[in-house]
Amino acid sequence: MDAVAPKPFPESWTPNMVANLVFLTRGNEVLLIHKKTGLGAGKINGPGGKLEAGETALESAIREVEEELHITPKALEEMGVLHFDFVDGLKLHCTVFRGSGFKGTPTETREAKPEWFPIEHLPLDRMWADDRHWLPAMLEGKHFQAWFRFEGETMLTKDVRFSAG
């Protein structure tokens, strides 16, 4: 994964928010959330959130899933990194994890309502515009690096690069 950022991002691009997303699978299904609060409220996405001081991306991913769904994910694998540059100034670096095991029962919380979706019928029309460009391939096991520029919820540019592993 030695991808170089495309021209739309200046070489000095530095994130001002660092976060993660987690996608847990069960057979041919993926656990997604109806996001109720924060960035992307009203959309469907994977659980996740911002890193706290001193946390690694993996530690934060586990904590966020526990907080949002009351389950503990097991054996998460880092699959890629999303770089988002929003016209309003938000510069988000998001590490994406995939896993298949967890302890507990997915439970609705103040932040998220869990729902299993067939992988072949992802609700892409209710998700962020970038998801269609990387999520299906990531769920098939492809590692990636991706760069997106957004104005509000409108995707302006994209550059998605997949690698063998």
C-alpha positions, 0 to 999 in steps of 0.5 A, a space after each residue: 500500500 505505497 500509494 501516493 496522494 493524488 493532486 487534489 490533496 496538497 502534499 502538506 495535507 494533515 488531518 484535523 480529525 482521526 477516526 475509524 470504521 468497523 465492518 463486521 460480517 456474518 456469512 454473507 451479511 454485514 452489520 451496519 448502523 443507522 447513525 443517529 448522532 454526529 457526522 453522518 447522522 441519518 445515514 447508514 454506515 459502519 460503527 466507529 468514531 474518533 480516536 481519544 488521546 493515547 489510543 491506537 486506531 485498533 483500540 479506538 475501533 474496539 471501544 467505539 463498537 462497544 459504545 455504539 452497539 454493546 458488542 466487542 469485536 474480535 480479530 479485526 483486520 486493518 483493510 485501508 485508509 480513507 482520507 476526506 477533505 471537506 470544503 468547510 475545513 474538516 480533514 478526516 483520516 479514517 482507518 477501516 477495519 473488517 472482522 467476523 467475530 464479536 462477543 455479545 448481541 448488537 443492541 441499539 443505543 443513543 448513537 446507533 441502531 444496528 441492522 444486518 444487510 446482505 453484502 450483495 444488497 448494500 444500502 448504498 443509496 442511504 450511505 455516503 457517496 464514497 462508499 460505493 467506490 471502496 466498500 464492496 471491494 473491501 468486504 471481498 477482502 481487498 485492501 485500499 487507500 482512498 482520497 475524497 473531497 466533499 462539499 457537505 454531502 456532495 462528493 467532488 473528487 475521488 481516487 481509490 487504489 486497491 492492493 493485493 494485501 
